[in-house]
Amino acid sequence: MKIGMTYDLREDYLALGFSEEETAEFDKPETISAIEDALQALGHQTDRIGNLHSLLTRLGAGDRWEMVFNIAEGLKGFGREALIPALLDAYGIPYTFSDPMVLSLTLHKGMTKRVVRDLGIPTPDFFVWDKGSGVNGQGLRFPLFAKPVAEGTGKGITARSKISDKAELTEVCNRLLETFKQPVLVEAFLPGREFTVGILGSGTEAVAIGVMEVVLNKHAEAEVYSYHNKEHFQKLVDYHLTTDAQAEKAGQVALDAWRGLGCLDGGRIDLRVDEKGIPNFLEVNPLAGLHPRNSDLCILARKAGMTYPELIGAIISSAVKRYFPNT
């Protein structure tokens, strides 16, 4: 199969003057090479396309592909992850991972939690704060937790994200709004274990390949899986594949959310345990990082006994089954 590859390279945006944190979700060259090597090992022909602008140029020149392996995050707006899938839909070109509707919804953590809550899936109480709406806690009990409403990779999350009073809430929300130019999600802080669940497949065929507990060591920023902790995970974070009853419940909650939101092919769902011992949905990553050594989904898959080519192959197989069910 001829597979095009769409992605955003971190180094391209750093060269344009963007900061390390601003480009945190973009990919390194070794990620693109690893995906390409895996696809070729699976017998596919690959074609590196690049970002949205490169795709527009290639489509205008008449280039087409049997499938596009899309991991492009986009740069601006709540629809940034949806731009390439929407364009590929318009041209009738199959692609991996979720569609524009899912990617637009799930990028906005507040909107996602409203849907998840409506599905009856446990998630911390929350509100979304924007300029002019006022910050007063909205009736939630402290401690609270604040983060940008549409970022990933821990962007905007620091030790100060855990908030103990109204004055601190106002200060943190104002700072996040000024820095990230987007609303702030404020939710009840959950005191229990933190899990991330790797999922492969779509709909009823989706499966949790493992439940990984995120354990911060004594040198990490305490209690938060922050940008700093993620960037320096080798020294600050321990990951444990776990199968106890609480982890098993986390896997089921994650699968329910994945299916309910309509996510496709592969990704991750993050959860945290509340004071009653119930795993709660925090957020979903339908375009999970695929760095073969550093990304959570790849770490989890490796701990579950899955090689990198097997992970990429499972993602492709899921997309092929969706588009070509009779092959």
C-alpha positions as CSV (number, residue, x, y, z in Angstrom):
1,M,0.0,0.0,0.0
2,K,1.2,3.5,-0.8
3,I,1.1,5.4,2.5
4,G,1.7,9.1,2.8
5,M,2.9,10.6,6.1
6,T,1.7,13.9,7.6
7,Y,3.3,15.4,10.6
8,D,4.6,18.6,12.2
9,L,8.3,18.6,12.9
10,R,9.4,20.4,16.1
11,E,12.6,21.7,14.6
12,D,10.8,23.5,11.8
13,Y,8.8,25.5,14.4
14,L,11.8,26.1,16.6
15,A,13.6,27.6,13.6
16,L,10.7,30.0,13.2
17,G,11.2,31.3,16.8
18,F,8.6,29.2,18.7
19,S,9.7,28.1,22.2
20,E,10.4,24.6,23.5
21,E,7.1,24.5,25.3
22,E,5.1,25.9,22.4
23,T,6.4,23.1,20.2
24,A,6.2,20.3,22.8
25,E,3.5,18.4,20.9
26,F,5.4,18.3,17.6
27,D,7.5,15.5,16.5
28,K,11.3,14.9,16.3
29,P,12.9,13.4,13.2
30,E,13.5,10.1,14.9
31,T,9.8,9.6,15.4
32,I,9.1,10.1,11.7
33,S,12.0,7.8,10.8
34,A,10.7,5.1,13.2
35,I,7.2,5.2,11.8
36,E,8.5,5.1,8.3
37,D,10.8,2.1,9.0
38,A,7.9,0.3,10.7
39,L,5.6,0.9,7.7
40,Q,8.3,-0.3,5.3
41,A,9.0,-3.4,7.4
42,L,5.3,-4.2,7.1
43,G,5.6,-4.1,3.3
44,H,4.2,-0.6,2.6
45,Q,5.6,2.1,0.3
46,T,6.0,5.4,2.2
47,D,5.9,9.0,1.1
48,R,6.8,11.8,3.5
49,I,4.4,14.6,3.0
50,G,4.9,16.8,6.1
51,N,2.6,19.5,7.5
52,L,-0.7,21.0,6.3
53,H,1.0,23.4,3.9
54,S,3.0,20.6,2.3
55,L,-0.1,18.5,1.9
56,L,-2.0,21.4,0.2
57,T,0.9,21.7,-2.3
58,R,1.0,18.0,-3.0
59,L,-2.7,17.7,-3.4
60,G,-2.7,20.7,-5.8
61,A,0.0,18.9,-7.8
62,G,-2.2,15.9,-8.2
63,D,-0.5,13.6,-5.7
64,R,-2.7,10.9,-4.1
65,W,-2.1,8.0,-1.6
66,E,-4.0,4.8,-0.7
67,M,-3.7,5.8,2.9
68,V,-2.2,8.6,5.0
69,F,-0.6,8.0,8.3
70,N,-1.5,11.2,10.1
71,I,0.0,12.5,13.3
72,A,-0.1,16.2,12.5
73,E,-1.1,18.3,15.5
74,G,-1.6,21.7,13.8
75,L,-0.6,25.0,15.3
76,K,-3.6,27.2,16.1
77,G,-7.3,27.0,17.1
78,F,-9.5,24.3,18.5
79,G,-9.7,22.7,15.0
80,R,-6.0,22.5,14.5
81,E,-5.8,18.7,14.8
82,A,-8.8,18.3,12.5
83,L,-7.5,20.3,9.5
84,I,-5.6,17.5,7.8
85,P,-8.3,14.9,8.3
86,A,-11.0,17.3,7.0
87,L,-8.9,18.0,3.9
88,L,-8.3,14.3,3.3
89,D,-12.0,13.6,3.7
90,A,-12.7,16.2,1.0
91,Y,-10.4,14.4,-1.4
92,G,-11.6,11.0,-0.4
93,I,-8.3,9.8,0.9
94,P,-8.3,7.3,3.8
95,Y,-6.2,8.1,6.9
96,T,-5.3,6.7,10.3
97,F,-6.8,7.9,13.6
98,S,-9.9,9.9,14.4
99,D,-12.0,12.1,12.2
100,P,-12.4,15.9,12.3
101,M,-15.4,15.8,14.6
102,V,-13.6,13.7,17.2
103,L,-10.4,15.6,17.0
104,S,-12.1,19.0,17.4
105,L,-14.2,17.8,20.3
106,T,-11.4,16.1,22.2
107,L,-8.9,18.9,21.8
108,H,-11.3,21.0,24.0
109,K,-11.1,19.3,27.4
110,G,-14.2,21.1,28.7
111,M,-16.4,20.0,25.8
112,T,-15.0,16.5,26.0
113,K,-15.8,16.2,29.7
114,R,-19.4,17.4,29.1
115,V,-19.9,14.6,26.6
116,V,-18.2,12.1,28.9
117,R,-20.3,13.2,31.8
118,D,-23.5,12.8,29.7
119,L,-22.3,9.3,28.9
120,G,-22.4,8.5,32.6
121,I,-18.6,8.1,32.8
122,P,-17.0,9.3,36.0
123,T,-15.0,12.6,35.6
124,P,-14.1,15.3,38.1
125,D,-16.5,18.2,38.6
126,F,-15.3,21.1,36.6
127,F,-15.9,24.5,35.0
128,V,-14.2,26.4,32.1
129,W,-13.0,29.9,32.9
130,D,-12.5,32.5,30.2
131,K,-11.7,36.2,30.3
132,G,-14.7,38.1,31.8
133,S,-16.4,35.0,33.2
134,G,-14.9,35.5,36.7
135,V,-13.1,33.1,38.9
136,N,-14.8,32.1,42.2
137,G,-14.5,28.4,42.4
138,Q,-18.0,27.8,40.9
139,G,-19.1,26.0,44.1
140,L,-16.3,23.4,43.9
141,R,-14.3,22.5,47.0
142,F,-10.6,23.1,47.1
143,P,-8.1,21.8,46.2
144,L,-8.7,22.4,42.5
145,F,-6.6,21.8,39.4
146,A,-6.2,24.2,36.5
147,K,-4.7,23.7,33.0
148,P,-5.2,25.1,29.5
149,V,-8.3,23.8,27.9
150,A,-6.7,22.7,24.6
151,E,-3.1,21.7,25.1
152,G,-1.3,18.4,25.5
153,T,2.1,17.0,26.6
154,G,1.6,18.6,30.0
155,K,1.8,22.2,28.6
156,G,0.8,24.7,31.2
157,I,0.8,22.2,34.0
158,T,3.2,22.9,36.9
159,A,3.3,22.3,40.6
160,R,1.2,25.5,40.9
161,S,-1.6,23.8,38.9
162,K,-2.9,22.4,42.2
163,I,-4.8,25.2,43.8
164,S,-5.7,25.7,47.5
165,D,-7.7,28.9,47.7
166,K,-9.6,31.6,45.6
167,A,-6.7,34.0,45.5
168,E,-4.4,31.4,44.1
169,L,-7.2,30.3,41.6
170,T,-7.5,33.8,40.2
171,E,-3.7,34.2,39.9
172,V,-3.2,30.9,38.2
173,C,-6.1,31.2,35.8
174,N,-5.1,34.7,34.8
175,R,-1.5,33.5,34.1
176,L,-2.6,30.6,32.0
177,L,-5.0,32.7,30.0
178,E,-2.3,35.3,29.3
179,T,0.3,32.6,28.4
180,F,-1.8,30.3,26.3
181,K,-4.5,32.6,24.9
182,Q,-7.3,30.1,25.6
183,P,-9.8,29.3,28.3
184,V,-8.7,27.4,31.4
185,L,-10.2,24.1,32.6
186,V,-10.6,24.0,36.4
187,E,-11.6,20.7,38.0
188,A,-11.7,19.0,41.4
189,F,-8.2,17.7,42.3
190,L,-8.3,13.9,42.7
191,P,-6.0,12.5,45.4
192,G,-5.5,8.9,44.1
193,R,-3.4,7.0,41.7
194,E,-2.8,8.2,38.1
195,F,-3.2,5.8,35.1
196,T,-2.9,6.0,31.4
197,V,-4.6,3.4,29.3
198,G,-3.4,2.5,25.8
199,I,-6.2,1.6,23.3
200,L,-6.0,0.1,19.9
201,G,-9.0,-0.3,17.5
202,S,-12.3,1.3,16.9
203,G,-15.8,0.9,18.2
204,T,-16.7,-2.5,19.7
205,E,-13.4,-3.9,18.4
206,A,-11.3,-1.4,20.5
207,V,-9.2,-3.0,23.2
208,A,-7.1,-1.8,26.1
209,I,-3.6,-3.1,25.5
210,G,-2.5,-2.2,29.0
211,V,-3.0,0.0,32.0
212,M,0.1,1.9,33.1
213,E,0.4,3.7,36.5
214,V,2.3,6.9,36.5
215,V,4.4,7.2,39.7
216,L,6.3,10.4,40.4
217,N,9.5,9.9,42.4
218,K,10.8,12.2,45.2
219,H,12.7,14.5,42.8
220,A,9.6,15.3,40.6
221,E,7.2,18.1,40.9
222,A,4.8,16.7,43.4
223,E,1.3,15.4,42.7
224,V,1.1,16.5,39.0
225,Y,2.2,14.9,35.8
226,S,3.5,18.2,34.6
227,Y,5.3,19.4,31.5
228,H,8.6,19.4,33.5
229,N,8.0,15.9,34.7
230,K,7.1,14.6,31.3
231,E,10.1,16.3,29.6
232,H,12.5,14.7,32.2
233,F,10.6,11.4,32.7
234,Q,13.7,9.3,32.7
235,K,14.8,10.9,36.0
236,L,11.5,11.8,37.5
237,V,8.8,9.3,36.6
238,D,8.4,5.5,37.1
239,Y,5.9,3.6,34.9
240,H,4.3,0.3,36.1
241,L,2.1,-1.9,34.0
242,T,-0.5,-2.9,36.5
243,T,-3.4,-5.4,36.5
244,D,-5.0,-5.0,40.0
245,A,-8.8,-4.5,40.4
246,Q,-8.5,-0.7,40.4
247,A,-6.4,-0.7,37.2
248,E,-8.8,-3.2,35.6
249,K,-11.6,-0.7,36.4
250,A,-9.6,2.1,34.9
251,G,-9.2,0.1,31.7
252,Q,-13.0,-0.3,31.4
253,V,-13.7,3.3,32.1
254,A,-11.2,4.2,29.4
255,L,-12.7,1.8,26.9
256,D,-16.2,3.2,27.6
257,A,-14.9,6.8,27.0
258,W,-13.1,5.8,23.9
259,R,-16.1,4.1,22.3
260,G,-18.5,6.8,23.5
261,L,-16.4,9.6,22.0
262,G,-16.0,7.7,18.7
263,C,-12.2,7.6,18.8
264,L,-10.5,5.5,16.1
265,D,-7.5,3.2,15.6
266,G,-5.4,4.0,18.6
267,G,-4.5,6.4,21.4
268,R,-4.5,7.0,25.1
269,I,-6.8,7.9,27.9
270,D,-5.6,9.4,31.2
271,L,-7.4,8.8,34.5
272,R,-7.0,9.5,38.2
273,V,-8.6,7.8,41.2
274,D,-11.0,9.8,43.4
275,E,-11.4,9.7,47.2
276,K,-13.9,6.8,46.8
277,G,-11.4,4.7,44.9
278,I,-13.1,5.2,41.5
279,P,-11.0,5.8,38.4
280,N,-12.1,9.1,36.8
281,F,-11.7,10.1,33.1
282,L,-9.3,13.1,32.8
283,E,-8.6,13.5,29.1
284,V,-8.2,11.6,25.9
285,N,-5.3,11.7,23.4
286,P,-6.6,10.5,20.1
287,L,-3.3,11.5,18.4
288,A,-0.9,10.0,21.0
289,G,2.8,10.6,20.6
290,L,4.6,7.8,18.8
291,H,8.3,8.4,19.7
292,P,9.5,4.8,20.0
293,R,11.3,5.4,23.3
294,N,9.8,8.4,25.0
295,S,6.0,8.5,24.3
296,D,3.7,7.1,26.9
297,L,1.7,4.9,24.4
298,C,5.0,3.3,23.1
299,I,6.3,2.8,26.6
300,L,3.1,1.1,27.6
301,A,3.0,-1.0,24.5
302,R,6.6,-2.1,25.1
303,K,5.8,-3.1,28.7
304,A,2.8,-5.0,27.4
305,G,5.1,-7.1,25.1
306,M,4.3,-5.3,21.8
307,T,7.1,-4.2,19.5
308,Y,7.0,-0.9,17.8
309,P,6.3,-2.3,14.3
310,E,3.5,-4.4,15.9
311,L,2.0,-1.2,17.4
312,I,2.2,0.7,14.0
313,G,0.9,-2.4,12.3
314,A,-2.1,-2.6,14.6
315,I,-3.0,1.1,13.9
316,I,-2.8,0.6,10.1
317,S,-4.8,-2.6,10.3
318,S,-7.6,-0.9,12.2
319,A,-7.7,1.9,9.6
320,V,-7.7,-0.5,6.7
321,K,-10.5,-2.5,8.3
322,R,-12.6,0.7,8.6
323,Y,-12.1,1.8,5.0
324,F,-11.8,-1.5,3.3
325,P,-13.9,-3.9,5.4
326,N,-14.0,-6.6,2.6
327,T,-10.3,-6.9,2.1
